Amino acid sequence: MKFLNEMIEELIDISHEFSHGEITLDERNLKIDLLINQVEQLEINYVNPIENLPMHVKSVYESLLSRHKYKAIVSLKTLKQVDNKRTYNATVRHLISKKLYFNAMLRSINRSIWGYSEVNKMVHVKDFTVLKFNENEGEENE
């Protein structure tokens, strides 16, 4: 949730700067490109309690993440094409209210983990990070 909140704050900052004329359209688009790059680097954090889940459940999580990343990226790319400030601000408000479409995915994963731990009599870990950034993104393998 920490990474998601940081990306939302960055989107708010970009919108504020653009609305007040502090940055140009090109600078706004570059900042949105950086935000898109951050969304592309998100991945599931496979630590306790997620590491104990069966592989088929993990593949469902990966599918959910891919679907929600796609929605967020398409929305951000659409945002880059908007020139009218009123339409831009309305679109940004929608994205912020939906938390870049990741909120529903995080709720689903948390409920799934809670249910799995209840059924299998495991200790449920309440505070854990579901998403993380891929540190290896962009590096070449030797």
Residue pairs with C-beta under 8 A, 6 or more apart in sequence:
1 106
1 129
1 130
1 131
2 129
3 38
3 42
3 131
3 132
3 133
4 99
4 100
4 102
4 103
4 106
4 131
7 35
7 38
7 39
7 100
8 96
8 99
8 100
10 31
10 35
10 38
11 35
11 92
11 95
11 96
11 100
12 92
12 96
14 23
14 28
14 31
14 32
14 35
15 88
15 89
15 92
16 22
17 23
17 28
18 25
18 28
18 85
18 88
19 85
19 88
19 89
23 31
25 83
28 80
29 80
32 76
32 79
32 80
33 80
35 76
36 73
36 76
36 77
38 133
39 69
39 72
39 73
39 76
39 100
40 69
40 73
40 137
41 133
41 134
41 137
42 65
42 69
42 131
42 132
42 133
42 134
43 65
43 131
43 132
43 133
43 134
44 50
44 58
44 61
44 62
44 65
44 130
44 131
44 132
45 128
45 129
45 130
45 131
45 132
46 58
47 128
47 129
48 125
48 128
49 113
49 116
49 117
49 122
49 124
49 125
49 128
50 58
50 61
50 109
50 113
50 128
50 130
52 122
53 113
53 116
57 112
57 116
61 109
61 112
64 105
64 108
64 109
65 105
65 131
67 105
68 101
68 102
68 104
68 105
71 101
72 95
72 100
72 101
72 102
75 91
75 95
75 100
75 101
76 95
76 100
78 91
79 88
79 91
79 92
79 95
82 88
82 91
95 101
102 131
106 130
106 131
109 130
110 130
113 124
114 124
116 122
117 123
117 124
117 125
118 124
